[in-house]
Amino acid sequence: MTAMTAEPSIWELVNRGRWAFLRFYAYIGASLGISAMAMYAQGGYNEDAFLYQILSTQGLLWGGTGALIGAALAAVVITIKPALLQGRVAPNTVPWLDGMLLMVILAAIAALFEPDASQISYEDQSNLIAGSIIMAMNVVFIFSAVAYIAYLFAPENFIGRIATGSAYFGIYAGGTALLLRWHESYMIDVEIGHAPVSNLYEVFIVLFMITAAVYLSFERRYGAKGMGAFVMFLVSAGVFFGVWLDSIGQADIKPLVPALQSYWMKIHVPMNFVGYGAFAVACAAGMAYLLRHGMEARGSSSKMLKVLPTLEQLDQLAYKSVAVGFPAFTLATILGAAWAAEAWGGYWSWDPKETWALIVWLVYGAYLHARVSHGWHGKALAWWAVAGFLVTIFCFLGVNMYLSGLHSYGRLS
């Protein structure tokens, strides 16, 4: 599958070749340096405050040293073997790593404007800054959806850039807010402090970010801007649900229940939502496929057909999305089983959440089997992608809201 359009920019020039390669390995080195700090530095890994350890002088020293070593080794390697600069991993990954660093910097700056400790209370969290940033994220994501829909009917480059730019802004705002919310949980009470992936409100923000990020990576690589209206429509629907959760008091930072007081939460939950987000993008590609297929069958001459990717391209994008989400969801399920063994003494207990996770896994495993082994494609798999995401929504939301079991801590309170 080749790129549909090419829009060279200064950012693409920065994210290619030597600079991308050096930054990529600097990030790897920084990650290894922080890992080494957790294992060998004085104080080691502190479950309750590792975020602050990373941002401390010691964390900057270990991470910075790792980054310098990584960049230096990369410089030597590409001098010896320049052909490595033609690889795609670094150019495709570095923009997102830059974005993560930007989120950390923005969160650190925003933290300077938090109210004094004397003005913060568990009962009234309305003066915390993260809530305002989340509201800005909500507005921007809705605006992005409107701009993408407008682009379908009036495919002007300016409208397209506004739509894409606002989607990126929403991701950065969401990431900044979550990091700030992590910090705020410690500001309220050290005993309450935890990673912001513990309730429906928080993980919805994670889902918005990952869904938009997966789509934007496809848009950047394949130029599939016409599909953005469908992706951001799904994100906007989630935004309205998140606003409702806020209105009924589900946005407050609350203490973790005992079952969630584990390092497994920090890796199992985000990985799970990489799967969910990719499945959402597959659903959007399926919706776009069905729309275009119907328009072509009716002999429509709408300008929209010039904007939407072709049927073959939409079919490929849906497949690629599932191919990204299925391994992530599989790994998340394995990590969840390991967590269950530690928390409840068994890897699997046929809890409603586990049962529906297995159903989701089988749905998308069958999708890939039908596609790869039997050559299925087209309208049937488009409907499959849409129906599969409906099953995913029930696994994520329906089980949490309506069914009880070992995962009942995820229900509305």
Stockholm file with secondary structure:
# STOCKHOLM 1.0

chainA/1-413         MTAMTAEPSIWELVNRGRWAFLRFYAYIGASLGISAMAMYAQGGYNEDAFLYQILSTQGLLWGGTGALIGAALAAVVITIKPALLQGRVAPNTVPWLDGMLLMVILAAIAALFEPDASQISYEDQSNLIAGSIIMAMNVVFIFSAVAYIAYLFAPENFIGRIATGSAYFGIYAGGTALLLRWHESYMIDVEIGHAPVSNLYEVFIVLFMITAAVYLSFERRYGAKGMGAFVMFLVSAGVFFGVWLDSIGQADIKPLVPALQSYWMKIHVPMNFVGYGAFAVACAAGMAYLLRHGMEARGSSSKMLKVLPTLEQLDQLAYKSVAVGFPAFTLATILGAAWAAEAWGGYWSWDPKETWALIVWLVYGAYLHARVSHGWHGKALAWWAVAGFLVTIFCFLGVNMYLSGLHSYGRLS
#=GR chainA/1-413 SS CCCSCCCCCHHHHHTSHHHHHHHHHHHHHHHHHHHHHHHHSTTCCCTTTHHHHHHSHHHHHHHHHHHHHHHHHHHHHHHHCGGGGGCSHHHHHHHHHHHHHHHHHHHHHHHTTSCCGGGCCSSCCTTCHHHHHHHHHHHHHHHHHHHHHHHHHSCCHHHHHHHHHHHHHHHHHHHHHHHHHHHHHHHHCTTTCCCSCSSHHHHHHHHHHHHHHHHHHHHHHHCCGGGHHHHHHHHHHHHHHHHHHHHTTTTSCCCCCGGGCSTHHHHHHHHHHHHHHHHHHHHHHHHHHHHHHHHHHTTCCCTHHHHSCCHHHHHHHHHHHHHHHHHHHHHHHHHHHHHHHHHHSCSCCCCHHHHHHHHHHHHHHHHHHHHHTTCCCTHHHHHHHHHHHHHHHIIIIIHHHHCCSTTGGGSCC
#=GC SS_cons         CCCSCCCCCHHHHHTSHHHHHHHHHHHHHHHHHHHHHHHHSTTCCCTTTHHHHHHSHHHHHHHHHHHHHHHHHHHHHHHHCGGGGGCSHHHHHHHHHHHHHHHHHHHHHHHTTSCCGGGCCSSCCTTCHHHHHHHHHHHHHHHHHHHHHHHHHSCCHHHHHHHHHHHHHHHHHHHHHHHHHHHHHHHHCTTTCCCSCSSHHHHHHHHHHHHHHHHHHHHHHHCCGGGHHHHHHHHHHHHHHHHHHHHTTTTSCCCCCGGGCSTHHHHHHHHHHHHHHHHHHHHHHHHHHHHHHHHHHTTCCCTHHHHSCCHHHHHHHHHHHHHHHHHHHHHHHHHHHHHHHHHHSCSCCCCHHHHHHHHHHHHHHHHHHHHHTTCCCTHHHHHHHHHHHHHHHIIIIIHHHHCCSTTGGGSCC
//
